[in-house]
Amino acid sequence: MAESVEGRVRVPQSGEVLREEFNRWAEAGRGEGMEQDHLPITLPVLEKMRLAPADNVLDVGCGAGWLSRRLAKLVPQGRVVGMDVSDEMVRHARRTSVDFENLMFVTGEVEEIPWEPNFFSHAVSVESAYYWPDPAVGIREIFRVLKPGGSAWILINYYRDNPNSHQWGGLLAIRTHLLSAAEWSEFFCAAGFGRVQHERITDHSPTPEVYTGRWFRDAAQLRAFKAEGALLVHGVKE
Ligand SMILES: C[S@@+](CC[C@H](N)C(=O)[O-])C[C@H]1O[C@@H](n2cnc3c(N)ncnc32)[C@H](O)[C@@H]1O
């Protein structure tokens, strides 16, 4: 047993533990279900990325691939690679992406991205980074596969500065990293990124009057969470 970053005792988390847990999510259809929740915070990020038609983009922790497919449409002359530690997520992603010629999915861990250095113009990751066993190593790997001038964009809803999501740590079956915007930015700087910035992406989608899920206390907390916003950290490989 090992202690998680929040101080609770949990089993040590390896790629295998992540794979098994997210395979369960994929089998339960949760990969596809995440599009609805993550789209409102992801659309503003896609605009900020300023993609050009021939760009090559890596989607880290791509899940069932909804974002990878959107990216593939935005870079018709480029390539998109969706990568995920869960082979079941990757299977789901491939099944629904057969019509895309510029999109492929690979199974892999961000700590060892199965790709050559200096290839991608952009790397993006939505709601995945706080699960990575060692986020500093993952961000270094992203730096390696970006070409000079390329940029990395990490978007997360679970971070120290938004208290309305802290309860997720106790609800998830896997270990999470609850870090501040400053700590995430520091990982970017340590990996070698320049022009490192962080900002909030607020979610303006309508909130139901009554909340019946398990992730928030009630609709008021969900509303507060969305108003506080997701954390976007980005930087450039100069
Ligand atoms: C909450 S889901 C988000 C999926 C997708 N980005 C989306 O927005 O729908 C997190 C994803 O990150 C993947 N993941 C977690 N740790 C990973 C790691 N170390 N390397 C690669 N993928 C990882 C999981 O398998 C899972 O599919």
The ligand as a Gaussian input file, in Angstrom:
#p B3LYP/6-31G(d) Opt

LIG

0 1
 C      -11.651000      11.053000     -17.779000
 S      -11.041000      10.218000     -19.204000
 C      -11.039000      11.503000     -20.428000
 C      -11.031000      10.962000     -21.836000
 C      -11.125000      11.990000     -22.955000
 N       -9.987000      12.876000     -22.963000
 C      -12.401000      12.759000     -22.863000
 O      -12.371000      13.973000     -22.594000
 O      -13.485000      12.161000     -23.052000
 C       -9.303000      10.042000     -18.855000
 C       -8.580000       9.218000     -19.895000
 O       -7.167000       9.315000     -19.663000
 C       -6.594000       8.041000     -19.874000
 N       -5.329000       7.964000     -19.117000
 C       -5.181000       8.002000     -17.772000
 N       -3.899000       7.910000     -17.436000
 C       -3.195000       7.794000     -18.590000
 C       -1.808000       7.652000     -18.895000
 N       -0.888000       7.582000     -17.933000
 N       -1.427000       7.577000     -20.187000
 C       -2.382000       7.626000     -21.169000
 N       -3.706000       7.749000     -20.952000
 C       -4.113000       7.835000     -19.670000
 C       -7.664000       7.069000     -19.376000
 O       -7.508000       5.763000     -19.856000
 C       -8.940000       7.740000     -19.838000
 O       -9.363000       7.288000     -21.097000

